[in-house]
Amino acid sequence: MEYKNIVKGKFIDRPNRFIAHVEIDGKIETVHVKNTGRCREILISGAECYLEKSDNPNRKTGYDLVTVKKGERFINIDSQLPNALVEEWLANQNIFQEVSLIKREKTYGSSRFDFYIEAGNRKIFIEVKGVTLENDNVVSFPDAPTNRGIKHINELISAIEDGYEAYIFFVIQMKDVDYFTPAWDKHKEFGDALVNAYNNGVNILVYDCFVRENEVKIMDSVPFKL
């Protein structure tokens, strides 16, 4: 996936979840942050960042903050991108063969999963999680408590009991990490739920991404430790 009209900036601060102040070409701009997570270890004062300029002149914010450099590593923080990447990845039949249906936002029980796939006789639910939290080359999820995430995990177990296949796809929005593990210090209950799901047949996929200023694509499988 590629962004258009990318500009470079310097992060200043983030007054709330939705906006940030960024210096672009010597001018302080109020920009939209495409991630409502905390991202505290990424969005630090002075960080080099990259923004997509909007082509809508009526928008209140003229830019979307999509990528940040942490040291020498590019980290994409666009929370809408992982689903688009996975849809493209699935369409190319990188994991499932004979795919006849890819449906986004499919309701099951009281949850709405990101993808429903039909491949041959297989019926598959996939929940996608974008991962931006990294420490010492170890990536984790979530970066804040997520009761909604636990609900999705438990519903995936129910789907398996009803004859479906179920997957949780962690999209690591960066490259060259060692492994993935639940963020036990952020939300132990999520980690417990993930372990329980794995033990009950929910498949876990973890893939990293090639990330640059204007381009992101799914690349390689990453080990996970539960």
Secondary structure, DSSP 4 states (H G I P E B T S, - for coil): -B-SSEEEEEEEE-SSSSEEEEEETTEEEEEEES--S--TTTS-TT-EEEEEEPS-TT-S-SEEEEEEEETTEEEE--TTHHHHHHHHHHHTTSS-SSEEEEEEEEEETTEEEEEEEEETTEEEEEEEEEE-EEETTEEEE-SS--HHHHHHHHHHHHHHHTT-EEEEEEEESSSS--EEEE-TTT-HHHHHHHHHHHHTT-EEEEEEEEE-SSBEEEEEE--B--
